[in-house]
């Protein structure tokens, strides 16, 4: 559009124009964009450096706002998205850093006939995925809490092992661990290892050789799992020594 000249000098008469565009606009429903029909008017602002294509600047400004808002709505929410767009474009707004004003614009959004069902299915999938992730995070948090709790007291780790794997023991277990239990008793929180050592000794006194070996090996695995490979190595050494001195 050519700029109209002014006979008396000063600023030339500002250019004006209209918008009439149709293009896709993104939605949150994969594969189902909106069809955006945009109309409006623009006008040029006086400036020593006029814009070469104010119509393109006005279209870019209006489309950017409309597409950004549309991208936040599902394909089933065309009415809500259009209302939000028109709320933002319904009054004059100067385009930042350019001598162009968007006087007003109006957006109309449409979707394909099956977009409603696709949006509902996508929303249901998102809900199921969010629930799955929440459940997974809950389990991770519980596992971390259990790990941290067991690390505070080895007696809790053994109690947890007895609870979760009772089939690996018979009516008396851990006699071969008595020396280790007594040795570390002074370092246990609140001295809980001392009574626990007596309890475990009485529980394990009559265990078979195979059951005792299995228990020692399991304890080694527990110490390694909860961050004490040094203790694991010591237990393995004790187990190897026992196997060479007690061939039963």
KESESE-200632 format. One record per residue: x, y, z of N, C-alpha, C in turn; residue in three letters. Coordinates in steps of 0.001 Angstrom, whole numbers, padded with zeros to 6 digits, always signed. Layout:
BEGIN
XYZXYZXYZALA;...
//
This chain:
BEGIN
+000857-001191+000000+000000+000000+000000+000891+001238+000000UNK;+000684+002121-000987+001515+003318-001100+001113+004362-000067UNK;+002109+005044+000429+001858+006092+001418+001313+007341+000721UNK;+000244+007890+001275-000338+009124+000738+000499+010322+001204UNK;+000829+011199+000284+001625+012373+000635+000736+013475+001182UNK;+001337+014355+001930+000613+015503+002478+001096+016779+001800UNK;+000166+017622+001361+000514+018834+000610+001249+019851+001478UNK;+000961+019910+002740+001505+020968+003593+002776+020528+004330UNK;+003399+019465+003915+004612+019005+004585+004282+018263+005870UNK;+005300+018028+006721+005120+017283+007959+005056+015791+007671UNK;+004458+015055+008608+004381+013609+008456+003428+013244+007319UNK;+003808+012265+006485+002862+011782+005471+001656+011141+006146UNK;+000568+011094+005442-000630+010453+005989-000347+008981+006275UNK;-000713+008480+007459-000414+007085+007793-001191+006111+006925UNK;-000535+004984+006646-001208+003924+005902-002077+003099+006838UNK;-003132+002519+006303-004011+001622+007049-004303+000416+006170UNK;-004791-000640+006808-005104-001836+006038-005879-002837+006867UNK;-006183-003956+006251-006970-004997+006910-006212-006321+006908UNK;-006625-007209+007794-006093-008573+007857-007208-009552+007504UNK;-006867-010551+006724-007821-011618+006399-007000-012865+006093UNK;-006749-013671+007138-005821-014798+007042-006475-016079+007515UNK;-006070-017185+006928-006489-018508+007383-005261-019409+007381UNK;-005006-020057+008523-003829-020922+008635-004016-021884+009799UNK;-003185-022931+009891-003254-023828+011049-002744-023137+012312UNK;-003254-023592+013446-002770-023140+014754-002638-024365+015647UNK;-001564-024478+016392-001333-025695+017175-002318-025838+018326UNK;-002579-027096+018688-003368-027413+019882-002562-028401+020716UNK;-003064-028735+021886-002365-029716+022728-002712-031147+022341UNK;-003604-031329+021371-003985-032657+020913-003120-033044+019721UNK;-002215-034006+019872-001298-034356+018772-002060-034748+017512UNK;-001669-034168+016387-002273-034503+015111-003565-033777+014800UNK;-004017-032908+015697-005283-032205+015491-005103-030713+015760UNK;-004532-029975+014803-004410-028524+014975-005749-027836+014736UNK;-005845-026598+015220-006980-025754+014877-006791-025198+013461UNK;-007901-024824+012852-007855-023964+011672-008222-022561+012143UNK;-007294-021635+011983-007444-020277+012486-007820-019330+011345UNK;-008956-018683+011477-009361-017620+010550-009260-016306+011301UNK;-008410-015411+010792-008112-014175+011504-008447-012973+010627UNK;-009212-012057+011172-009518-010795+010499-009161-009650+011427UNK;-008980-008442+010854-008666-007291+011683-008224-006102+010851UNK;-007832-005039+011527-007330-003837+010850-006074-003348+011545UNK;-005253-002627+010794-004020-002077+011336-003851-000663+010812UNK;-002950+000070+011460-002641+001415+011007-001184+001732+011302UNK;-000627+002579+010481+000759+002973+010643+000859+004142+011611UNK;+001942+004197+012355+002200+005292+013286+003278+006210+012703UNK;+003164+007510+012946+004187+008424+012446+005568+008048+012972UNK;+006550+008032+012067+007900+007645+012476+008893+008128+011430UNK;+010082+008576+011865+011117+008939+010890+011653+007738+010130UNK;+011392+006530+010648+011824+005305+009977+010616+004384+009803UNK;+009774+004650+008839+008564+003850+008636+008899+002421+008256UNK;+007995+001527+008626+008175+000106+008310+007838-000136+006841UNK;+008649-000963+006194+008436-001219+004773+007149-001996+004516UNK;+006791-002901+005436+005601-003734+005233+004791-003795+006523UNK;+004063-002737+006831+003281-002732+008075+002201-003812+008106UNK;+001680-004193+006954+000666-005256+006928+001254-006574+007424UNK;+002480-006898+006979+003129-008129+007431+003434-008073+008920UNK;+003855-006891+009404+004142-006747+010833+002890-006943+011665UNK;+001778-006369+011216+000512-006521+011946+000047-007976+011929UNK;+000190-008651+010771-000213-010055+010678+000638-010927+011588UNK;+001946-010685+011582+002842-011466+012441+002485-011270+013909UNK;+002217-010053+014305+001870-009758+015692+000599-010490+016104UNK;-000449-010383+015273-001720-011013+015614-001620-012533+015590UNK;-000917-013090+014593-000786-014541+014499+000029-015111+015657UNK;+001066-014404+016060+001884-014887+017176+001055-014991+018449UNK;+000270-013973+018739-000587-014004+019931-001608-015128+019813UNK;-002266-015228+018645-003319-016227+018472-002760-017649+018567UNK;-001639-017909+017932-001078-019261+017934-000524-019637+019314UNK;+000080-018689+020005+000586-018978+021350-000543-019349+022305UNK;-001657-018654+022206-002802-018974+023072-003417-020299+022659UNK;-003599-020514+021358-004215-021761+020889-003426-022981+021323UNK;-002098-022857+021369-001240-024000+021713-001427-024469+023147UNK;-002166-023716+023956-002404-024085+025348-003731-024823+025541UNK;-004488-025016+024460-005821-025613+024557-005889-026895+023732UNK;-006747-027813+024185-006972-029032+023424-007882-028737+022242UNK;-007898-029676+021296-008712-029491+020097-010203-029440+020425UNK;-010580-029917+021602-011987-029873+022003-012390-028524+022584UNK;-011439-027633+022773-011714-026357+023445-011567-025166+022507UNK;-012035-025328+021281-011892-024250+020298-012613-022977+020740UNK;-013791-023119+021333-014563-021948+021756-013824-021178+022841UNK;-013296-021899+023830-012570-021245+024919-011300-020576+024402UNK;-010583-021269+023514-009354-020705+022980-009638-019431+022184UNK;-010678-019463+021352-011009-018280+020553-011412-017114+021443UNK;-012157-017393+022500-012559-016322+023416-011348-015675+024060UNK;-010374-016506+024436-009161-015959+025056-008368-015122+024050UNK;-008257-015612+022815-007537-014865+021784-008207-013520+021530UNK;-009513-013531+021382-010225-012297+021065-010223-011311+022221UNK;-010113-011817+023433-009953-010924+024576-008660-010115+024450UNK;-007594-010797+023994-006297-010121+023868-006210-009239+022622UNK;-006910-009599+021560-006798-008869+020295-007933-007877+020060UNK;-008846-007762+020995-010017-006932+020765-009824-005449+020961UNK;-008676-005027+021446-008432-003595+021653-007127-003209+020968UNK;-006936-001921+020639-005729-001496+019931-004463-001821+020724UNK;-003439-002224+020003-002157-002501+020645-001028-002141+019695UNK;-000063-001383+020216+001100-001017+019421+002060-002197+019356UNK;+002589-002447+018188+003547-003535+018025+004896-003086+018575UNK;+005467-003820+019519+006727-003387+020149+007822-003094+019134UNK;+008455-001920+019285+009628-001514+018522+009343-001246+017046UNK;+008060-001206+016662+007718-000925+015264+006654+000174+015207UNK;+006679+000996+014184+005681+002072+014076+004373+001568+013445UNK;+003816+000518+014023+002590-000090+013505+001686-000402+014687UNK;+000402-000183+014523-000583-000489+015552-001612-001466+014994UNK;-001883-002500+015770-002992-003397+015445-004241-002806+016070UNK;-005151-002307+015250-006343-001646+015777-007258-002651+016464UNK;-007481-003768+015804-008255-004855+016401-008090-006087+015528UNK;-008377-007233+016103-008375-008477+015334-009380-009426+015965UNK;-009872-010337+015146-010848-011324+015617-010453-012697+015078UNK;-010467-013697+015948-010072-015053+015569-011266-015993+015653UNK;-011307-016919+014708-012317-017983+014717-011584-019298+014538UNK;-011798-020238+015471-011100-021523+015453-012056-022650+015136UNK;-011633-023558+014270-012409-024762+013969-011476-025964+014005UNK;-012055-027160+014142-011269-028395+014157-011987-029454+013324UNK;-011306-030560+013114-011898-031675+012380-013006-032325+013216UNK;-013939-033003+012560-015086-033579+013293-014703-034554+014403UNK;-013650-035337+014206-013280-036335+015218-012292-035789+016245UNK;-012045-034478+016230-011091-033891+017173-011561-034024+018613UNK;-012870-033962+018832-013415-034071+020195-013026-035412+020820UNK;-013222-036491+020074-012886-037824+020600-011373-037970+020775UNK;-010615-037436+019821-009156-037516+019937-008662-036756+021158UNK;-009259-035597+021420-008852-034797+022580-009173-035526+023884UNK;-010349-036164+023929-010720-036899+025133-009788-038085+025372UNK;-009444-038792+024286-008533-039930+024426-007151-039467+024868UNK;-006691-038356+024311-005373-037831+024689-005370-037381+026143UNK;-006455-036726+026565-006535-036276+027947-006568-037468+028901UNK;-007279-038518+028512-007328-039719+029345-005945-040359+029433UNK;-005237-040393+028318-003884-040948+028310-002959-040139+029221UNK;-003076-038803+029137-002243-037953+029993-002544-038201+031467UNK;-003837-038365+031786-004203-038628+033168-003647-039952+033661UNK;-003732-040992+032817-003205-042297+033201-001687-042247+033353UNK;-001021-041519+032453+000435-041411+032532+000842-040649+033788UNK;+000100-039588+034106+000414-038828+035320+000212-039682+036562UNK;-000847-040486+036562-001095-041367+037701+000009-042417+037824UNK;+000448-042957+036665+001515-043951+036686+002814-043349+037218UNK;+003127-042139+036765+004347-041486+037229+004266-041158+038721UNK;+003071-040745+039170+002912-040441+040598+003098-041692+041436UNK;+002547-042820+040963+002692-044077+041689+004152-044524+041687UNK;+004820-044365+040554+006233-044726+040483+007068-043862+041423UNK;+006777-042562+041455+007513-041670+042340+007248-042010+043800UNK;+005994-042397+044098+005664-042782+045476+006474-044003+045892UNK;+006595-044979+044994+007362-046174+045314+008847-045855+045479UNK;+009351-044967+044627+010757-044565+044751+010995-043864+046088UNK;+010067-042975+046453+010209-042262+047731+010154-043243+048903UNK;+009249-044224+048825+009153-045214+049896+010434-046037+049984UNK;+010977-046418+048810+012214-047206+048806+013372-046407+049398UNK;+013435-045114+049067+014499-044273+049620+014342-044110+051120UNK;+013102-043933+051554+012856-043810+052994+013257-045085+053714UNK;+012890-046252+053129+013268-047530+053731+014778-047688+053771UNK;+015447-047336+052664+016900-047441+052623+017538-046570+053698UNK;+017085-045321+053784+017666-044404+054767+017408-044889+056189UNK;+016223-045455+056412+015896-045977+057746+016771-047164+058092UNK;+016947-048089+057135+017768-049264+057392+019229-048899+057616UNK;+019679-047849+056937+021065-047432+057105+021338-046854+058488UNK;+020296-046405+059174+020505-045835+060496+020760-046906+061552UNK;+020376-048155+061283+020528-049206+062286+020572-050558+061589UNK;+021722-051239+061599+021803-052558+060944+020791-053556+061471UNK;+020349-053398+062705+019357-054331+063240+018056-054244+062459UNK;+017726-053050+062005+016526-052903+061187+016703-053595+059841UNK;+017906-053550+059292+018154-054225+058025+017943-055728+058169UNK;+018452-056305+059275+018256-057737+059501+016793-058065+059732UNK;+016107-057223+060500+014682-057445+060735+013910-057410+059423UNK;+014294-056487+058557+013636-056401+057251+013887-057676+056446UNK;+015117-058178+056514+015425-059406+055791+014615-060581+056321UNK;+014509-060696+057653+013720-061783+058229+012263-061694+057789UNK;+011743-060473+057716+010337-060283+057378+010057-060613+055927UNK;+010953-060204+055033+010690-060357+053608+011133-061704+053051UNK;+011999-062423+053762+012468-063715+053256+012505-064761+054363UNK;+011374-065031+055016+011387-065998+056124+011690-067421+055666UNK;+011462-067726+054391+011673-069081+053905+013145-069465+053845UNK;+014035-068494+053962+015468-068787+053862+016070-069161+055212UNK;+015280-069187+056266+015801-069552+057589+014982-070699+058154UNK;+015574-071381+059110+014824-072376+059871+014847-071944+061334UNK;+014344-072757+062273+014078-072263+063631+015251-071685+064407UNK;+016451-071595+063874+017523-070907+064609+018595-070485+063625UNK;+018958-069205+063658+019860-068650+062639+020910-067731+063266UNK;+021976-067494+062524+022962-066443+062791+023971-066724+063900UNK;+024165-067977+064288+025150-068233+065346+026541-067757+064933UNK;+026860-067932+063674+028189-067560+063205+028385-066044+063150UNK;+027306-065295+063321+027425-063835+063297+027563-063237+064690UNK;+027508-064075+065714+027522-063535+067071+028772-062695+067325UNK;+029921-063178+066911+031157-062447+067156+031119-061081+066484UNK;+030632-061041+065249+030526-059776+064541+029543-058838+065227UNK;+028423-059362+065672+027398-058536+066328+027930-057913+067610UNK;+028618-058706+068399+029142-058190+069651+030224-057142+069385UNK;+031025-057370+068350+032123-056448+068054+031624-055066+067665UNK;+030519-055025+066934+030047-053717+066479+028973-053143+067386UNK;+028615-053851+068433+027559-053382+069335+027810-051983+069877UNK;+029042-051628+070282+029254-050275+070833+028971-049151+069839UNK;+028957-049476+068547+028756-048433+067547+027304-048336+067077UNK;+026470-049199+067576+025068-049200+067140+024318-048065+067824UNK;+023347-047454+067144+022557-046383+067758+021861-046866+069032UNK;+022099-046168+070123+021450-046450+071406+021765-047848+071922UNK;+022865-048467+071424+023257-049780+071926+022288-050888+071595UNK;+021500-050727+070540+020478-051730+070242+021064-053051+069774UNK;+022320-053038+069329+022900-054278+068845+023133-055303+069954UNK;+023337-054849+071165+023641-055804+072244+022476-056772+072479UNK;+021252-056262+072766+020144-057217+072924+019813-057948+071629UNK;+020037-057286+070502+019739-057954+069238+020696-059115+069010UNK;+021966-058938+069387+022934-060020+069216+022524-061253+070007UNK;+022067-061038+071235+021617-062186+072051+020411-062864+071405UNK;+019493-062037+070914+018287-062577+070286+018632-063393+069046UNK;+019502-062858+068227+019865-063556+067005+020653-064836+067308UNK;+021477-064766+068345+022235-065957+068713+021303-067088+069151UNK;+020348-066758+069988+019416-067794+070453+018549-068306+069309UNK;+018280-067424+068341+017429-067791+067214+018166-068714+066241UNK;+019501-068527+066121+020237-069203+065068+021096-070361+065551UNK;+021058-070638+066804+022020-071583+067364+021939-072959+066720UNK;+020717-073380+066370+020534-074736+065861+020366-074793+064342UNK;+020714-073744+063653+020544-073743+062194+021498-074718+061521UNK;+021077-075193+060366+021951-076054+059582+023110-075224+059027UNK;+024153-075933+058640+025323-075254+058083+024956-074471+056827UNK;+024132-075053+055971+023752-074390+054724+022962-073111+054995UNK;+022060-073166+055988+021261-071982+056312+022136-070860+056849UNK;+023119-071203+057652+024014-070177+058198+024840-069531+057078UNK;+025334-070349+056183+026112-069807+055064+025250-068870+054225UNK;+024015-069296+053982+023112-068459+053184+022841-067123+053882UNK;+022657-067173+055182+022382-065949+055922+023569-064987+055878UNK;+024772-065522+056065+025960-064670+056023+026105-064045+054639UNK;+025873-064836+053621+025975-064314+052252+024932-063230+051997UNK;+023735-063418+052532+022680-062411+052367+023038-061124+053101UNK;+023592-061257+054305+024010-060068+055053+025077-059296+054283UNK;+025985-060007+053630+027005-059351+052819+026359-058568+051677UNK;+025358-059175+051052+024661-058494+049961+023954-057239+050459UNK;+023379-057318+051663+022686-056153+052227+023656-055002+052511UNK;+024792-055329+053088+025749-054255+053401+026285-053595+052134UNK;+026473-054403+051101+026926-053832+049827+025839-052976+049203UNK;+024595-053427+049284+023474-052680+048695+023291-051329+049368UNK;+023530-051257+050658+023283-050015+051381+024564-049227+051648UNK;+025534-049384+050753+026639-048454+050730+027834-048746+051617UNK;+028023-050016+052067+029202-050338+052883+029962-051520+052282UNK;+030619-051308+051153+031380-052409+050540+032540-052884+051411UNK;+033034-052019+052318+034118-052443+053198+033663-053533+054163UNK;+032443-053342+054707+031890-054372+055593+031599-055636+054799UNK;+031123-055468+053576+030847-056625+052720+032108-057458+052532UNK;+033231-056783+052281+034491-057514+052087+034892-058273+053347UNK;+034696-057649+054506+035036-058329+055763+034171-059556+055972UNK;+032886-059429+055676+031973-060572+055850+032365-061704+054916UNK;+032705-061353+053661+033123-062377+052707+034376-063091+053207UNK;+035288-062319+053804+036515-062927+054341+036189-063879+055486UNK;+035309-063433+056391+034898-064309+057497+034246-065581+056986UNK;+033414-065426+055946+032730-066591+055398+033731-067554+054776UNK;+034698-067023+054038+035699-067889+053425+036533-068606+054484UNK;+036880-067895+055567+037650-068503+056655+036850-069624+057308UNK;+035562-069384+057503+034710-070380+058136+034598-071622+057263UNK;+034499-071432+055973+034348-072584+055072+035600-073443+055045UNK;+036763-072832+055271+038000-073617+055265+038278-074283+056599UNK;+037700-073755+057687+037967-074316+059013+036842-075210+059508UNK;+035670-075117+058900+034523-075893+059348+033918-076575+058137UNK;+034401-077716+057752+033990-078361+056521+032637-079060+056615UNK;+031885-078875+057644+030613-079586+057795+029667-079239+056680UNK;
//
